[in-house]
């Protein structure tokens, strides 16, 4: 991953753009008087897939925990 920091644009940016080699992720998108400002990071496709899988696994574990806690509270 390469962190480009704050970037600016005259048009509203898409949150995720995928090109032939990379995945460009724009976060903290805000409109300014001059256009748009956002935080820009570039991932290889492999890095982005790995990061997405890790986030999905954490979300799944969190959901399983919540389901378990809900069952305990209902008893």
C-alpha positions as CSV (number, residue, x, y, z in Angstrom):
1,X,0.0,0.0,0.0
2,X,1.2,3.5,-0.8
3,X,-0.4,6.4,1.1
4,X,-0.5,9.5,-0.9
5,X,-2.0,11.6,1.9
6,X,-4.5,14.4,1.1
7,X,-5.4,14.9,-2.6
8,X,-7.7,17.4,-4.3
9,X,-10.0,17.3,-7.3
10,X,-12.4,19.6,-9.1
11,X,-15.0,16.8,-9.5
12,X,-16.4,14.5,-6.8
13,X,-14.1,11.4,-6.8
14,X,-15.3,7.8,-6.8
15,X,-14.5,6.0,-3.5
16,X,-12.8,3.0,-5.2
17,X,-11.2,2.9,-8.7
18,X,-9.7,-0.3,-10.1
19,X,-7.3,-0.1,-13.0
20,X,-5.2,-2.8,-14.7
21,X,-2.7,-3.1,-11.8
22,X,-4.1,-1.2,-8.8
23,X,-7.0,-0.4,-6.5
24,X,-7.2,3.3,-5.6
25,X,-9.1,4.1,-2.4
26,X,-10.4,7.5,-1.5
27,X,-11.6,8.1,2.0
28,X,-12.7,11.2,4.1
29,X,-14.1,12.8,0.9
30,X,-15.2,16.4,1.7
31,X,-16.4,19.2,-0.5
32,X,-14.4,22.4,-0.2
33,X,-14.8,25.9,-1.7
34,X,-12.4,24.8,-4.5
35,X,-13.8,21.3,-5.2
36,X,-13.2,18.1,-3.3
37,X,-10.5,16.9,-0.9
38,X,-9.8,13.3,0.2
39,X,-7.3,10.9,1.5
40,X,-5.8,8.7,-1.2
41,X,-4.3,5.2,-0.9
42,X,-3.1,2.9,-3.7
43,X,-3.1,-0.9,-3.2
44,X,-2.0,-3.7,-5.5
45,X,-5.0,-5.9,-6.3
46,X,-3.5,-8.7,-4.2
47,X,-3.1,-6.3,-1.2
48,X,-6.7,-5.1,-1.6
49,X,-8.1,-8.6,-1.8
50,X,-6.2,-9.7,1.3
51,X,-7.3,-6.6,3.2
52,X,-11.0,-7.2,2.2
53,X,-10.8,-10.9,3.2
54,X,-9.4,-9.9,6.6
55,X,-12.2,-7.3,7.1
56,X,-14.8,-9.9,6.0
57,X,-13.5,-12.5,8.5
58,X,-13.6,-9.9,11.3
59,X,-17.1,-8.9,10.4
60,X,-18.2,-12.5,10.3
61,X,-16.6,-13.2,13.7
62,X,-18.3,-10.1,15.2
63,X,-21.7,-11.2,13.8
64,X,-21.3,-14.7,15.2
65,X,-20.4,-13.2,18.6
66,X,-23.5,-10.9,18.5
67,X,-25.7,-13.8,17.5
68,X,-24.3,-15.9,20.4
69,X,-24.8,-13.1,22.9
70,X,-28.4,-12.5,21.7
71,X,-29.2,-16.2,22.2
72,X,-27.8,-16.1,25.7
73,X,-29.9,-13.0,26.6
74,X,-33.1,-14.6,25.2
75,X,-32.7,-17.7,27.4
